């Protein structure tokens, strides 16, 4: 997925997160509800750290390794990441 230079939209970021999380949990994206805590799907620390690495690599945004627990749903994580993008480079 190509990321626009202005940053992702809530919809594109949420879809990206659902795709990644579905892949880590070996679940179809249709089964991932953005309002359900990721821990309920069985997201573990290894998958959470991998997700952080993907965020850093794909969006050039440094996030804390606890971000998946601090923002435990796709909706919450999307909102947090959008705030980080709005804050600008180096604000994370």
N, C-alpha and C positions, 0 to 999 in steps of 0.2 A: 504494500500500500504506500503510495506516495504521500508525503506530508507537505501541505502547502506552506510556503514561507511565512504566512501570517499565523500559523499554528493550526492545530486541528479544531474541528467543531466538537461540541458535546456529543453529537450523534456519531461522528467518525471515530472519536476517541473511545466511546463506549463500545462500539462495534469491534475496534481493535483489541480492547481489553477482553471482551467476551471470547473472541477468537483465540487469543493467547491462553486464557484460563481454560477454555474448553480443551485445547490441545494438551496442556499440562495434566488435566484431570481425565483425559481420554473420554470426553463427553461431547456429544454434538452441541453446537452453539445454541440450538433451539432449546436445550435443556437448562441453559444458564439464565436465570432470572436476575436482572440487574439489581433488584431490591433484596435479594436473599444473601445473607452473610456468606462470604467465601468459605469460611470454616465449615459451614453446613454441607458444602460440596466435597469436603475433604482436602482443601488446600493446605498443604503442609509447609514447613519452613523452607525446604529445598525448592519447591515450586514458587514460593513467595520471593525468594532471593533471585530465582531465575527471571521472574516477572520484573523485578527491579532492574536487573541487567538489561532486559529487553527495552524497558522504558528509557534507560540511559542511552542505550545504543541507537534506538530508532528515533528518539526525540531530542537527544543531546540535553537531557534534563537529569540532574543528579537528585536521587531520592533516597531517603533513609531506608534501611533494610526492614524497618518495622511498618512501612507505609501500608501494607496489606492488612495489618491488624489495627492500625490507627484509623484507617478508612476501610471498614470491613466489607463493603458491598461495591459492586461495579459503579453504582450511582454515586456513592460517597467518594470513591477513588477518582472517578471522572471529574467531579466537582473540584476536588483538591488539585488535580493536575492542571485543570483549566486555570485555577488561581495562580499556580506556579508559572504557567506560560504567560499570563497577563502581567505578572510581576517582572518578567524579563530575565535575560541571561544573568546567571550568577546569584539570583535571588533565593534559590532553593537552599 
